[in-house]
Amino acid sequence: MVAIVRPDGQCLFANAAFEHVLGLSRRAVLRGSLFDWFTDADTVRDTVAAVARNDFATSRFEAQLKRQPGLHPEPLPVHVIVNQMDQSGELTVVELVEIEQQTRQDREERALGQAQANKELIRNLAHEIKNPLGGIRGAAQLLQMEVESKGLAEYTQVIIHEADRLQALVDRLLAPHRRPHVVSDVNIHEVCERVRSLILAEFPRGLRVQRDYDTSIPEFRGDREQLIQAVLNIAHNAAQALHERIAAGDANITLRSRVARQVTLGKQRFRLALELHIEDNGPGVPESIRDRIFYPLVSGRDGGSGLGLTLAQTFVQQHQGTIECESEPGRTIFKILVPLP
Protein backbone atom coordinates (compact mmCIF):
# COMPACT_ATOMS: atom_id res chain seq x y z
CA MET A 1 0.00 0.00 0.00
CA VAL A 2 1.54 3.27 -1.13
CA ALA A 3 0.53 6.93 -0.73
CA ILE A 4 2.24 10.19 -1.70
CA VAL A 5 1.57 12.94 0.85
CA ARG A 6 2.46 16.53 1.67
CA PRO A 7 3.93 17.38 5.08
CA ASP A 8 0.45 18.42 6.25
CA GLY A 9 -0.88 14.92 5.47
CA GLN A 10 -2.80 15.74 2.29
CA CYS A 11 -2.85 12.70 0.00
CA LEU A 12 -1.90 13.39 -3.61
CA PHE A 13 -1.89 9.74 -4.65
CA ALA A 14 -2.98 6.42 -3.18
CA ASN A 15 -2.74 3.10 -4.99
CA ALA A 16 -5.56 0.56 -5.32
CA ALA A 17 -4.31 -1.57 -2.44
CA PHE A 18 -4.50 1.43 -0.09
CA GLU A 19 -8.08 2.16 -1.18
CA HIS A 20 -9.06 -1.49 -0.76
CA VAL A 21 -7.72 -1.73 2.79
CA LEU A 22 -9.44 1.49 3.87
CA GLY A 23 -12.63 0.47 2.08
CA LEU A 24 -12.92 3.90 0.42
CA SER A 25 -12.90 5.28 -3.10
CA ARG A 26 -9.81 7.09 -4.36
CA ARG A 27 -11.71 10.39 -4.31
CA ALA A 28 -12.57 9.92 -0.63
CA VAL A 29 -8.97 9.03 0.24
CA LEU A 30 -7.56 12.07 -1.58
CA ARG A 31 -10.07 14.40 0.09
CA GLY A 32 -8.83 13.59 3.58
CA SER A 33 -5.60 13.69 5.51
CA LEU A 34 -3.43 10.58 5.79
CA PHE A 35 -3.07 11.20 9.52
CA ASP A 36 -6.82 10.73 10.05
CA TRP A 37 -6.51 7.04 9.22
CA PHE A 38 -4.16 6.17 12.09
CA THR A 39 -5.06 5.59 15.72
CA ASP A 40 -1.86 7.42 16.77
CA ALA A 41 -1.96 10.33 14.34
CA ASP A 42 0.71 12.34 16.19
CA THR A 43 3.43 9.74 15.60
CA VAL A 44 2.70 9.61 11.88
CA ARG A 45 2.46 13.42 11.62
CA ASP A 46 5.78 13.94 13.45
CA THR A 47 7.55 11.30 11.35
CA VAL A 48 6.33 12.68 8.02
CA ALA A 49 7.33 16.20 9.09
CA ALA A 50 10.80 15.03 10.18
CA VAL A 51 11.41 13.23 6.88
CA ALA A 52 10.14 16.26 4.95
CA ARG A 53 12.58 18.49 6.88
CA ASN A 54 15.37 16.09 5.96
CA ASP A 55 16.05 15.23 9.61
CA PHE A 56 16.50 11.73 8.24
CA ALA A 57 15.93 10.19 4.81
CA THR A 58 13.71 7.32 5.91
CA SER A 59 11.86 6.09 8.98
CA ARG A 60 10.17 2.82 9.91
CA PHE A 61 7.73 2.14 12.71
CA GLU A 62 4.62 0.12 13.53
CA ALA A 63 1.16 1.64 13.75
CA GLN A 64 -2.58 0.88 13.72
CA LEU A 65 -4.53 1.78 10.58
CA LYS A 66 -8.19 2.72 11.03
CA ARG A 67 -10.76 1.28 8.65
CA GLN A 68 -14.46 1.77 8.04
CA PRO A 69 -16.14 0.74 11.33
CA GLY A 70 -19.06 -0.99 9.63
CA LEU A 71 -16.81 -3.23 7.56
CA HIS A 72 -13.74 -3.61 9.79
CA PRO A 73 -14.31 -2.82 13.47
CA GLU A 74 -10.72 -3.54 14.44
CA PRO A 75 -7.74 -1.41 13.30
CA LEU A 76 -5.16 -3.07 11.07
CA PRO A 77 -1.58 -3.47 12.41
CA VAL A 78 0.84 -2.18 9.77
CA HIS A 79 4.54 -1.54 9.31
CA VAL A 80 4.99 2.08 8.12
CA ILE A 81 7.92 3.18 5.94
CA VAL A 82 8.29 6.92 5.24
CA ASN A 83 10.78 8.07 2.57
CA GLN A 84 11.69 11.36 0.94
CA MET A 85 10.39 11.67 -2.60
CA ASP A 86 12.54 14.65 -3.59
CA GLN A 87 15.02 17.07 -2.04
CA SER A 88 12.49 19.89 -1.79
CA GLY A 89 10.74 18.24 1.14
CA GLU A 90 7.34 18.93 -0.42
CA LEU A 91 6.46 15.27 -0.92
CA THR A 92 6.99 12.05 1.00
CA VAL A 93 6.20 8.45 0.10
CA VAL A 94 4.41 6.45 2.79
CA GLU A 95 4.41 2.69 2.34
CA LEU A 96 2.27 0.42 4.52
CA VAL A 97 2.83 -3.31 4.88
CA GLU A 98 0.30 -5.42 6.77
CA ILE A 99 2.12 -7.09 9.65
CA GLU A 100 0.02 -10.21 9.13
CA GLN A 101 0.96 -10.14 5.44
CA GLN A 102 4.65 -9.74 6.32
CA THR A 103 4.39 -12.68 8.72
CA ARG A 104 2.68 -14.75 6.02
CA GLN A 105 5.38 -13.84 3.50
CA ASP A 106 8.03 -14.92 5.96
CA ARG A 107 6.20 -18.22 6.44
CA GLU A 108 5.93 -18.67 2.67
CA GLU A 109 9.63 -18.03 2.20
CA ARG A 110 10.47 -20.55 4.91
CA ALA A 111 8.05 -23.07 3.37
CA LEU A 112 9.55 -22.62 -0.10
CA GLY A 113 13.06 -22.97 1.27
CA GLN A 114 12.04 -26.05 3.24
CA ALA A 115 10.31 -27.53 0.18
CA GLN A 116 13.46 -27.07 -1.90
CA ALA A 117 15.58 -28.65 0.83
CA ASN A 118 13.08 -31.52 1.09
CA LYS A 119 13.23 -32.01 -2.67
CA GLU A 120 17.01 -32.33 -2.69
CA LEU A 121 16.97 -34.55 0.40
CA ILE A 122 14.34 -36.85 -1.09
CA ARG A 123 16.17 -37.19 -4.39
CA ASN A 124 19.48 -38.01 -2.71
CA LEU A 125 17.85 -40.33 -0.20
CA ALA A 126 15.88 -42.16 -2.90
CA HIS A 127 19.05 -42.70 -4.92
CA GLU A 128 20.87 -44.09 -1.88
CA ILE A 129 17.95 -46.40 -1.01
CA LYS A 130 17.05 -47.73 -4.46
CA ASN A 131 20.39 -49.28 -5.38
CA PRO A 132 20.86 -51.47 -2.26
CA LEU A 133 17.13 -52.18 -2.20
CA GLY A 134 17.28 -53.72 -5.66
CA GLY A 135 20.24 -55.84 -4.57
CA ILE A 136 18.44 -57.05 -1.44
CA ARG A 137 15.34 -58.03 -3.42
CA GLY A 138 17.37 -59.81 -6.10
CA ALA A 139 19.39 -61.72 -3.52
CA ALA A 140 16.19 -62.78 -1.73
CA GLN A 141 14.72 -64.09 -4.99
CA LEU A 142 17.87 -66.11 -5.71
CA LEU A 143 17.89 -67.44 -2.16
CA GLN A 144 14.23 -68.44 -2.46
CA MET A 145 15.05 -70.62 -5.47
CA GLU A 146 17.79 -72.43 -3.52
CA VAL A 147 16.12 -73.12 -0.17
CA GLU A 148 14.06 -76.28 0.21
CA SER A 149 12.51 -75.55 3.59
CA LYS A 150 9.03 -74.02 3.39
CA GLY A 151 9.72 -72.05 6.58
CA LEU A 152 12.85 -70.48 5.14
CA ALA A 153 11.00 -69.71 1.90
CA GLU A 154 8.48 -67.71 3.94
CA TYR A 155 11.34 -65.62 5.35
CA THR A 156 12.55 -64.81 1.85
CA GLN A 157 9.00 -63.79 0.94
CA VAL A 158 9.01 -61.38 3.89
CA ILE A 159 12.26 -59.84 2.60
CA ILE A 160 10.84 -59.46 -0.93
CA HIS A 161 7.54 -58.02 0.36
CA GLU A 162 9.28 -55.45 2.58
CA ALA A 163 11.66 -54.49 -0.23
CA ASP A 164 8.65 -53.89 -2.49
CA ARG A 165 6.97 -51.81 0.23
CA LEU A 166 10.06 -49.61 0.57
CA GLN A 167 10.27 -49.29 -3.21
CA ALA A 168 6.64 -48.09 -3.29
CA LEU A 169 7.46 -45.54 -0.56
CA VAL A 170 10.42 -44.22 -2.56
CA ASP A 171 8.25 -44.00 -5.69
CA ARG A 172 5.66 -41.97 -3.77
CA LEU A 173 8.36 -39.61 -2.53
CA LEU A 174 9.60 -39.07 -6.09
CA ALA A 175 6.15 -38.92 -7.74
CA PRO A 176 5.61 -35.13 -7.70
CA HIS A 177 9.08 -34.49 -9.12
CA ARG A 178 8.75 -37.04 -11.93
CA ARG A 179 5.25 -36.36 -13.17
CA PRO A 180 4.93 -33.64 -15.84
CA HIS A 181 2.79 -30.59 -15.08
CA VAL A 182 -0.31 -31.01 -17.32
CA VAL A 183 -1.97 -27.61 -17.71
CA SER A 184 -5.61 -27.11 -18.71
CA ASP A 185 -8.62 -25.03 -17.65
CA VAL A 186 -9.60 -25.98 -14.09
CA ASN A 187 -12.96 -25.49 -12.39
CA ILE A 188 -12.25 -25.67 -8.67
CA HIS A 189 -15.76 -26.89 -7.90
CA GLU A 190 -15.33 -29.87 -10.20
CA VAL A 191 -12.18 -30.63 -8.22
CA CYS A 192 -14.11 -30.34 -4.94
CA GLU A 193 -16.97 -32.53 -6.19
CA ARG A 194 -14.53 -35.25 -7.25
CA VAL A 195 -12.88 -35.16 -3.82
CA ARG A 196 -16.28 -35.16 -2.09
CA SER A 197 -17.43 -38.26 -3.97
CA LEU A 198 -14.18 -40.13 -3.19
CA ILE A 199 -14.35 -39.29 0.53
CA LEU A 200 -18.01 -40.28 0.84
CA ALA A 201 -17.35 -43.53 -1.02
CA GLU A 202 -14.73 -44.45 1.59
CA PHE A 203 -16.67 -43.09 4.60
CA PRO A 204 -20.36 -43.62 3.66
CA ARG A 205 -21.79 -43.39 7.21
CA GLY A 206 -21.36 -40.91 10.03
CA LEU A 207 -19.66 -38.22 7.92
CA ARG A 208 -21.14 -35.20 6.15
CA VAL A 209 -19.12 -33.39 3.50
CA GLN A 210 -20.79 -30.01 3.08
CA ARG A 211 -20.46 -27.62 0.16
CA ASP A 212 -20.13 -23.86 0.54
CA TYR A 213 -19.18 -22.62 -2.92
CA ASP A 214 -18.86 -19.21 -4.50
CA THR A 215 -20.01 -20.13 -8.01
CA SER A 216 -18.68 -16.86 -9.46
CA ILE A 217 -15.07 -18.08 -9.19
CA PRO A 218 -13.64 -18.26 -12.72
CA GLU A 219 -11.73 -21.15 -14.23
CA PHE A 220 -7.96 -20.89 -14.16
CA ARG A 221 -5.01 -22.62 -15.79
CA GLY A 222 -3.63 -25.50 -13.77
CA ASP A 223 -3.08 -29.22 -13.40
CA ARG A 224 -6.48 -30.66 -12.51
CA GLU A 225 -5.19 -34.04 -11.30
CA GLN A 226 -2.56 -32.45 -9.07
CA LEU A 227 -5.16 -30.18 -7.47
CA ILE A 228 -7.53 -33.11 -6.95
CA GLN A 229 -4.72 -35.01 -5.25
CA ALA A 230 -3.80 -32.01 -3.07
CA VAL A 231 -7.38 -31.43 -1.86
CA LEU A 232 -8.00 -35.17 -1.49
CA ASN A 233 -4.90 -35.64 0.67
CA ILE A 234 -6.05 -32.89 3.05
CA ALA A 235 -9.68 -34.07 3.13
CA HIS A 236 -8.64 -37.69 3.60
CA ASN A 237 -6.41 -36.75 6.54
CA ALA A 238 -9.38 -34.88 8.03
CA ALA A 239 -11.69 -37.87 7.59
CA GLN A 240 -9.19 -40.20 9.27
CA ALA A 241 -8.79 -37.76 12.18
CA LEU A 242 -12.59 -37.76 12.58
CA HIS A 243 -12.88 -41.50 13.34
CA GLU A 244 -14.40 -40.92 16.79
CA ARG A 245 -16.95 -38.42 15.49
CA ILE A 246 -17.74 -40.72 12.55
CA ALA A 247 -18.54 -43.47 15.05
CA ALA A 248 -20.75 -40.99 16.91
CA GLY A 249 -22.40 -39.89 13.63
CA ASP A 250 -21.60 -36.16 13.87
CA ALA A 251 -18.40 -35.83 11.80
CA ASN A 252 -18.33 -32.92 9.39
CA ILE A 253 -16.00 -31.68 6.64
CA THR A 254 -16.78 -28.43 4.80
CA LEU A 255 -15.38 -27.49 1.40
CA ARG A 256 -15.63 -23.69 1.14
CA SER A 257 -14.53 -21.58 -1.86
CA ARG A 258 -14.16 -17.82 -1.90
CA VAL A 259 -12.43 -15.09 -3.92
CA ALA A 260 -9.66 -13.22 -2.09
CA ARG A 261 -8.64 -9.80 -3.38
CA GLN A 262 -5.26 -8.07 -3.46
CA VAL A 263 -3.32 -11.11 -2.24
CA THR A 264 0.46 -11.32 -2.04
CA LEU A 265 1.89 -14.75 -2.78
CA GLY A 266 5.62 -15.27 -2.96
CA LYS A 267 6.30 -11.50 -2.95
CA GLN A 268 4.02 -11.09 -5.98
CA ARG A 269 0.75 -9.16 -5.73
CA PHE A 270 -2.33 -10.71 -7.35
CA ARG A 271 -5.60 -8.88 -7.89
CA LEU A 272 -7.64 -12.05 -7.34
CA ALA A 273 -6.93 -15.42 -5.76
CA LEU A 274 -8.88 -18.58 -5.04
CA GLU A 275 -9.27 -19.22 -1.31
CA LEU A 276 -10.31 -22.81 -0.67
CA HIS A 277 -10.97 -23.96 2.89
CA ILE A 278 -11.08 -27.62 3.96
CA GLU A 279 -12.56 -27.44 7.45
CA ASP A 280 -13.32 -30.26 9.88
CA ASN A 281 -14.66 -30.59 13.42
CA GLY A 282 -12.06 -33.09 14.54
CA PRO A 283 -9.65 -33.05 17.48
CA GLY A 284 -7.17 -30.71 15.78
CA VAL A 285 -3.55 -31.08 14.73
CA PRO A 286 -1.33 -32.10 17.68
CA GLU A 287 0.54 -29.03 18.91
CA SER A 288 3.80 -30.99 18.99
CA ILE A 289 3.84 -31.30 15.17
CA ARG A 290 1.82 -28.22 14.15
CA ASP A 291 4.89 -26.38 12.84
CA ARG A 292 6.14 -29.45 10.96
CA ILE A 293 3.05 -30.97 9.39
CA PHE A 294 4.23 -30.24 5.83
CA TYR A 295 7.61 -31.90 6.39
CA PRO A 296 7.99 -35.34 4.78
CA LEU A 297 7.44 -38.39 7.02
CA VAL A 298 5.86 -36.31 9.82
CA SER A 299 2.47 -37.75 10.77
CA GLY A 300 0.10 -37.26 13.68
CA ARG A 301 -1.54 -40.66 13.11
CA ASP A 302 -0.25 -44.13 13.91
CA GLY A 303 0.49 -45.89 10.65
CA GLY A 304 0.49 -42.67 8.62
CA SER A 305 3.20 -42.23 6.00
CA GLY A 306 3.57 -38.49 6.56
CA LEU A 307 3.55 -37.84 2.81
CA GLY A 308 0.00 -36.61 2.14
CA LEU A 309 0.48 -32.99 3.22
CA THR A 310 4.00 -32.83 1.78
CA LEU A 311 2.64 -33.81 -1.65
CA ALA A 312 -0.31 -31.42 -1.27
CA GLN A 313 2.05 -28.53 -0.52
CA THR A 314 4.27 -29.44 -3.49
CA PHE A 315 1.32 -29.53 -5.90
CA VAL A 316 -0.10 -26.22 -4.64
CA GLN A 317 3.30 -24.52 -4.80
CA GLN A 318 3.56 -25.62 -8.44
CA HIS A 319 0.47 -23.44 -9.00
CA GLN A 320 2.18 -20.40 -7.36
CA GLY A 321 -0.01 -20.99 -4.32
CA THR A 322 0.33 -21.68 -0.62
CA ILE A 323 -1.32 -23.81 2.07
CA GLU A 324 -1.92 -22.50 5.59
CA CYS A 325 -3.31 -24.31 8.61
CA GLU A 326 -5.28 -23.07 11.62
CA SER A 327 -6.12 -25.68 14.21
CA GLU A 328 -7.72 -25.99 17.61
CA PRO A 329 -9.74 -28.79 19.21
CA GLY A 330 -13.06 -29.03 17.37
CA ARG A 331 -12.02 -26.91 14.38
CA THR A 332 -9.20 -27.31 11.87
CA ILE A 333 -8.97 -25.32 8.63
CA PHE A 334 -6.51 -25.90 5.80
CA LYS A 335 -6.57 -22.87 3.51
CA ILE A 336 -5.32 -23.16 -0.08
CA LEU A 337 -4.56 -19.91 -1.92
CA VAL A 338 -4.01 -20.01 -5.70
CA PRO A 339 -3.81 -16.95 -8.05
CA LEU A 340 -6.75 -16.37 -10.41
CA PRO A 341 -6.60 -14.69 -13.83
Secondary structure, 3 states (H helix, E strand, C coil): CEEEECCCCEEEEECHHHHHHHCCCHHHHHHCEHHHHECCHHHHHHHHHHHHCCCCCEEEEEEEECCCCCCCCCCEEEEEEEEECCCCCCCEEEEEEEHHHHHHHHHHHHHHHHHHHHHHHHHHHHHHHHHHHHHHHHHHHHHHHHCCCHHHHHHHHHHHHHHHHHHHHHHHHHHHHHCCCCCEEECHHHHHHHHHHHHHHHCCCCEEEEEECCCCCCCEEECHHHHHHHHHHHHHHHHHHCHHHHHHCCEEEEEEEEEEEEEEECCEEEEEEEEEEEEECCCCCCHHHHHHCCCCCCCCCCCCCCCHHHHHHHHHHCCCCEEEEEEECCEEEEEEEEECC
